[in-house]
């Protein structure tokens, strides 16, 4: 990915997984790319107006949470009991403030609940009913749990429970990283987790330092993949440390860290933005992703090698 040392930059992802060319129909591919473009536009609108990176990543992730094609918010995957348990986190690189929620079931946009936790409490993470209660008390939109459930995800759960497909064949965690025109960095991630997961299971997406991290001194990172391995490898924080302490580029730090994830048996991808460059990396067949910058570049991609 070409370096652009000045101006704003936005990178997003909609999950990485086993998706070789031909496994997605042209119609599905068009829907995915449309959803990625919608999310890019949501963040672009803020960044082009001189807005903050933290607001841009939030806007991009909200757009992806509202798109049923991705595994976050409406259309999230279901646990083995047929329920959506949602996780999200957000981090502002200016002061390393962060917020996260896990196992929420009624807040329409979990990333907004994570932002609420960051902005209005002295804590970082809330889980379960208390996280939903925090969102409701904070005036966020609350929905019936059935809102998140779509026919596609019900069928997917049935197939996984019947052993027809592996639960980890496709992942759809969403995320965004950005650098604003003031040179601030931010990151956000949101997910429904893994299909047929055990109730109560929490992956890397809401874990600061694993699925999400942002620090103006190094980088902003959002990850997607096999959450347990990303937690064990401390992926997001490790990428930032390699940029800050070892002087690695965004791409080098991402690639080396994903090699470590692979050594643990994990697969997935990351998006990274620094003060000087950006990167999209994966050790899978593909990752739904997109990028835009102040020079007018705006692209989407799905398969490895695009």
Rosetta blueprint (number, residue, H / E / L):
1 X L
2 X L
3 X L
4 X L
5 X L
6 X L
7 X L
8 X L
9 X E
10 X E
11 X E
12 X E
13 X E
14 X E
15 X E
16 X E
17 X E
18 X L
19 X L
20 X L
21 X L
22 X L
23 X L
24 X L
25 X L
26 X H
27 X H
28 X H
29 X H
30 X H
31 X H
32 X H
33 X H
34 X H
35 X H
36 X H
37 X H
38 X H
39 X H
40 X H
41 X H
42 X H
43 X H
44 X H
45 X H
46 X H
47 X H
48 X H
49 X L
50 X L
51 X L
52 X L
53 X H
54 X H
55 X H
56 X H
57 X H
58 X H
59 X H
60 X H
61 X H
62 X H
63 X H
64 X H
65 X H
66 X L
67 X L
68 X L
69 X L
70 X L
71 X L
72 X L
73 X L
74 X L
75 X L
76 X L
77 X L
78 X L
79 X L
80 X L
81 X L
82 X L
83 X L
84 X L
85 X L
86 X E
87 X E
88 X E
89 X E
90 X E
91 X E
92 X E
93 X L
94 X L
95 X L
96 X L
97 X E
98 X E
99 X E
100 X E
101 X E
102 X E
103 X E
104 X E
105 X L
106 X L
107 X E
108 X L
109 X L
110 X H
111 X H
112 X H
113 X H
114 X H
115 X H
116 X H
117 X H
118 X H
119 X H
120 X H
121 X L
122 X L
123 X L
124 X L
125 X E
126 X E
127 X E
128 X L
129 X H
130 X H
131 X H
132 X H
133 X H
134 X H
135 X H
136 X H
137 X H
138 X L
139 X L
140 X L
141 X L
142 X E
143 X L
144 X L
145 X H
146 X H
147 X H
148 X H
149 X L
150 X L
151 X H
152 X H
153 X H
154 X H
155 X H
156 X H
157 X H
158 X H
159 X H
160 X H
161 X H
162 X L
163 X L
164 X L
165 X L
166 X L
167 X L
168 X L
169 X L
170 X L
171 X L
172 X L
173 X L
174 X E
175 X E
176 X E
177 X E
178 X E
179 X E
180 X L
181 X L
182 X L
183 X L
184 X L
185 X E
186 X E
187 X E
188 X E
189 X E
190 X E
191 X E
192 X L
193 X L
194 X L
195 X L
196 X L
197 X L
198 X L
199 X L
200 X L
201 X L
202 X L
203 X L
204 X L
205 X L
206 X L
207 X L
208 X E
209 X L
210 X L
211 X L
212 X E
213 X E
214 X E
215 X L
216 X L
217 X L
218 X L
219 X E
220 X E
221 X E
222 X E
223 X E
224 X E
225 X E
226 X L
227 X H
228 X H
229 X H
230 X H
231 X H
232 X H
233 X H
234 X L
235 X H
236 X H
237 X H
238 X H
239 X H
240 X H
241 X H
242 X H
243 X H
244 X H
245 X H
246 X H
247 X L
248 X L
249 X L
250 X H
251 X H
252 X H
253 X H
254 X H
255 X H
256 X H
257 X H
258 X H
259 X H
260 X H
261 X H
262 X H
263 X H
264 X L
265 X L
266 X L
267 X L
268 X E
269 X E
270 X E
271 X E
272 X E
273 X E
274 X E
275 X L
276 X L
277 X L
278 X E
279 X E
280 X E
281 X E
282 X E
283 X L
284 X L
285 X L
286 X E
287 X E
288 X E
289 X E
290 X E
291 X E
292 X E
293 X E
294 X L
295 X L
296 X L
297 X L
298 X E
299 X E
300 X E
301 X E
302 X E
303 X E
304 X L
305 X L
306 X L
